[in-house]
């Protein structure tokens, strides 16, 4: 099982979902590992993904490119006088693909976040050529963000394998959540594979 995990926005829950899925797949007998090719700011997400795969990978394998500032990658790189090159990421990706049957790749920020002037997270996903898993934070505005992202995924020539609807603890009082589930099931071009409850610690993998 291989996915490029993207989100409708930053803080949609990509790392949480990727780690949860990695742990659940490993418990089910898969050799799943996860990588977050680019990190900006503190490395909590990298550490979380590494731990979810029982620390099988090194930190540099989980995250080949890291920047100190918690900014969009293009800005964080400029602050350090660096330019983005996808080759280092792709070398690590190809190694992990050749050594593991199951690999999850967590994107950075939203689907179109720029990594350089002419290269976005979507371009990285296209180069990796994995089916996309879209994490949608279930709150007001989710329909617009999800449908726009699905449209862009299709325009980039990639397949969205499904949606993970993330019910974040901070959004429990949002009245739009129930309607979002119903409307995304009707309007999205791919199925809702999983709906995550607040603070959920394991997944039922039958749908995936």
SULZI-V807406 format. One record per backbone hydrogen bond with DSSP energy under -0.5 kcal/mol. NH is the residue of the N-H (numbers start at 0). CO is the residue of the C=O. If there is no record, write none. Layout:
BEGIN
<<NH CO> <NH CO>>
END
This chain:
BEGIN
<<2 102> <3 130> <4 2> <4 104> <5 3> <5 132> <7 134> <11 8> <16 12> <17 13> <18 14> <19 15> <20 16> <21 17> <22 18> <23 19> <24 20> <25 21> <26 22> <27 23> <28 25> <29 24> <32 101> <34 103> <35 61> <38 64> <40 66> <46 42> <47 43> <48 44> <49 45> <50 46> <51 47> <52 48> <52 49> <53 50> <54 49> <55 52> <61 57> <62 58> <64 36> <66 38> <70 68> <73 113> <74 71> <75 71> <76 72> <77 73> <78 74> <79 75> <79 76> <80 77> <81 76> <87 84> <88 84> <89 85> <90 86> <91 87> <92 88> <93 89> <94 90> <95 91> <96 92> <97 93> <98 94> <99 95> <102 0> <103 32> <104 2> <105 34> <105 103> <106 4> <106 104> <110 6> <112 109> <114 118> <115 118> <118 115> <120 112> <121 110> <123 119> <124 120> <125 121> <126 122> <127 123> <128 124> <129 124> <131 158> <132 3> <133 131> <133 161> <134 5> <134 132> <135 133> <135 163> <136 134> <137 135> <137 165> <138 136> <141 138> <144 140> <145 141> <146 142> <147 143> <148 144> <149 145> <150 146> <151 147> <152 148> <153 149> <154 150> <155 151> <156 153> <157 152> <160 131> <160 158> <161 131> <162 190> <163 133> <164 162> <164 193> <165 135> <165 163> <166 164> <166 195> <167 165> <170 167> <171 168> <173 170> <174 172> <176 173> <179 175> <180 176> <181 177> <182 178> <183 179> <184 180> <185 181> <186 182> <187 183> <192 162> <192 190> <193 162> <195 164> <199 196> <204 202>>
END
